[in-house]
Amino acid sequence: MKKIILVFAMVFSFGIANAQVDQLFKHNGEIVKGKVVKLEEYTIVFKYDGEDAENTVSKYAVEKIIYGKTSRVEEVTDKITVNGEDDWEKVVVLEDKAYIAGLKKVEEVRGKTGLINYQTGNSGDKKAEMKLKKAAALIGCSFILMTSDKATVGANSNQLGGSQVIKKGIAYKY
C-alpha cells in the first residue's frame, strides 16, 4: 500500500512540476519550453527547461507567452506578413543586434539615392530608406538590421553640390 501511494505521489508531483513550465510561442511555429527570466523592451531572457544558461530572443520573433504557474497568456507581438514589394511599409528597420535574436538571416539589402539628384538631406534619407525597405519586401523579409547609413552633402558628394544617401542592412524573416 505504501508503494502505491508513493508511486501516485511521484506521478502527481511530476505533473505539477511540468505544469509550471513557461511556453514561448514563436511566429515561425516553434514552441520554446522553459522559464522566462525577464522581459526587456525589445528582448525576452529565458532559460530552457532543465538548463541554467540564459538565452535571449527578440520580442519580434515571439507571438505570445503562456506562464506555467498562473496560466496567464501575454501577447507579445503581432506577426508582420510581407507578401511582396507592395508591402514595403510594413518592413521594420532595427538598429541593435539583440533585436534580431530568433530571426532568420536572408541576405544583404541596399537603398540609395542617385548620384545626381535634387534631394535635400531629409528627403534623400527618406527615399533611401524606402528603397531599402522595398528591397527587403521584394525577398519577403519583414525586418532589416541596419549596418550602414551614409550621407554625403555638397562638395564631398559630387561636383554638382547635391547629396547622396546610401543605406545598407541585412534582411531577416521569421
MOHU-V74533 format. One record per backbone hydrogen bond with DSSP energy under -1.0 kcal/mol. NH is the residue of the N-H (numbers start at 1). CO is the residue of the C=O. Records with the same first field share a line. If there is no record, write none. Layout:
NH=CO ; CO
This chain:
5=1
6=2
7=3
8=4
9=5
10=6
11=7
12=8
13=9
14=10
15=11
16=12
17=13
18=14
19=15
21=18
22=34
23=66
24=32
25=64
26=30
27=61
29=26
32=24
34=22
35=47
37=45
38=45
40=43
44=57
45=38
46=55
47=35
49=33
51=48
55=46
57=44
58=101
59=42
61=58
63=25
64=25
65=74
66=23
67=72
71=67
74=65
76=63
87=84
88=85
90=87
91=88
92=142
94=144
99=96
100=97
103=100
104=173
106=171
109=169
111=167
113=165
124=120
125=121
126=122
127=123
128=124
129=125
130=126
131=127
132=128
133=129
134=130
135=131
136=132
137=133
138=134
140=137
141=136
143=172
144=92
145=170
146=94
147=168
148=168
150=166
152=164
156=153
157=154
158=154
161=158
164=152
166=150
167=111
168=148
169=109
170=145
171=107
172=143
173=104
